[in-house]
Amino acid sequence: MSFHIQDDQNDDSIMSEINMTPMVDVMLVLLIIFIITLPVIQQAVKVELPKANSVRNEVKPESVQLSIDANGQIFWNSTAIDLKTFDGYAEKAAQKEPQPEINLRADKSVKYEYVAQVLAASRRAGLTKLGFVTEPN
């Protein structure tokens, strides 16, 4: 606190000191308001929330091993079949949901004609998931 002694000589002088008391009062009132309202802003009711997994359960499609040996013989999961039987198997597989993944293993010495016939039959049946299996070097 400061005390001011009045001089009779300088009655016309302007007081240039800032009174800090009202500003401190306002700040204290705001502080009290925030202290009181802060717990109300937080969770008012204690609730134990259930736990749930939002990851979709994906059905893994089956995998079909389709092989063509050096003589052009077609194998569906190790079962020897001809091209007409393959057409029926491919149509049944195309109707499944989700479609199975067809892994085509062709012997390196097989004629490309046999591979092309199998690919064309797969396309006619509507199979979309077809992959070629190779040996790494």
Sequence and secondary structure as in RCSB ss.txt:
>XXXX:A:sequence
MSFHIQDDQNDDSIMSEINMTPMVDVMLVLLIIFIITLPVIQQAVKVELPKANSVRNEVKPESVQLSIDANGQIF
WNSTAIDLKTFDGYAEKAAQKEPQPEINLRADKSVKYEYVAQVLAASRRAGLTKLGFVTEPN
>XXXX:A:secstr
       SS TT        HHHHHHHHHHHHHHHHHHHHHS SS                 EEEEEE TT  EE
ETTEEE HHHHHHHHHHHHHSSS  EEEEEE TTS HHHHHHHHHHHHHHT   EEE     
